[in-house]
Amino acid sequence: GESVGLHLPTLSVQEGDNSIINCAYSNSASDYFIWYKQESGKGPQFIIDIRSNMDKRQGQRVTVLLNKTVKHLSLQIAATQPGDSAVYFCAENMAQSSYKLIFGSGTRLLVRP
Amino acid sequence: DTAVSQTPKYLVTQMGNDKSIKCEQNLGHDTMYWYKQDSKKFLKIMFSYNNKELIINETVPNRFSPKSPDKAHLNLHINSLELGDSAVYFCASSQKYKLHEQYFGPGTRLTVT
């Protein structure tokens, strides 16, 4: 069942606090960087994307930051809620191979009540 | 409901058998995908189809044969199942001009014994 997911890096936060999930990517040619959320027993769900020519993009309670110098991507979740508990994946999409998403290894977010 | 649906949700079978997983999307998307998620939650693209045409075959063994009868369906047939095929298989779809924003089905957990 879900116990195999415990091998994932885990971030544990208190409800109401802000969460920051980090991701290192490898390909400088990526055109889009994307965050997906996967709740237990469900498929990944698109959260937010950022194009490679941007360094910050905000959504509802989420902010994605892109640092191309160090090839780093982060997802900030404001006022984390129990419903935010899930595995979060970063993904890359290259213009030259746009029909393919390359996913990172995932981070499990646990929200403590 | 507008969504990506897959059947069956669970599939338990013996080595050597042949099985199929069906996928349908009613989002009007032109592009559909199959992904494999292993026991460590690593998510990897297998196939991409655009308008019923195979675009990407990510070095998947030829025991796996996708079939797209129309733009709304992408089925996956697996011959001679092996233990290593045990995983969760996700179907996804996207619009042609937003390939990185993919909508995933609920997954099919395949267990080969």
Contacts between the chains, C-beta under 8 A, distances in Angstrom:
chain1	res1	chain2	res2	distance
A	4	B	39	4.6
A	4	B	40	6.7
A	4	B	41	7.5
A	5	B	41	5.5
A	7	B	40	5.6
A	7	B	41	7.9
A	8	B	40	7.5
A	8	B	41	5.9
A	31	B	100	8.0
A	32	B	100	4.4
A	34	B	100	5.3
A	34	B	101	7.3
A	38	B	41	7.8
A	41	B	106	7.7
A	41	B	107	7.9
A	42	B	106	6.0
A	42	B	107	7.3
A	43	B	4	7.5
A	43	B	90	5.2
A	43	B	92	7.4
A	43	B	104	3.2
A	43	B	105	5.4
A	43	B	106	5.4
A	43	B	107	5.4
A	44	B	43	7.0
A	44	B	90	7.3
A	44	B	102	7.8
A	44	B	104	4.9
A	45	B	104	7.0
A	46	B	101	5.2
A	46	B	102	6.6
A	46	B	103	7.1
A	49	B	100	6.0
A	49	B	101	6.6
A	87	B	41	6.0
A	89	B	43	6.5
A	91	B	100	7.4
A	93	B	99	6.6
A	93	B	100	3.9
A	97	B	56	7.7
A	98	B	99	4.8
A	98	B	100	7.5
A	99	B	31	6.8
A	99	B	33	8.0
A	99	B	48	4.1
A	99	B	50	6.7
A	99	B	55	4.6
A	99	B	56	5.2
A	99	B	99	6.0
A	100	B	45	5.2
A	100	B	48	6.4
A	100	B	56	5.5
A	100	B	58	7.3
A	101	B	45	6.4
A	101	B	100	6.3
A	101	B	102	6.5
A	102	B	45	7.7
A	103	B	42	7.4
A	103	B	43	4.3
A	103	B	44	7.2
A	105	B	40	7.7
A	105	B	41	7.5
A	105	B	42	6.2
A	106	B	41	5.0
A	106	B	42	7.6
A	106	B	43	7.8
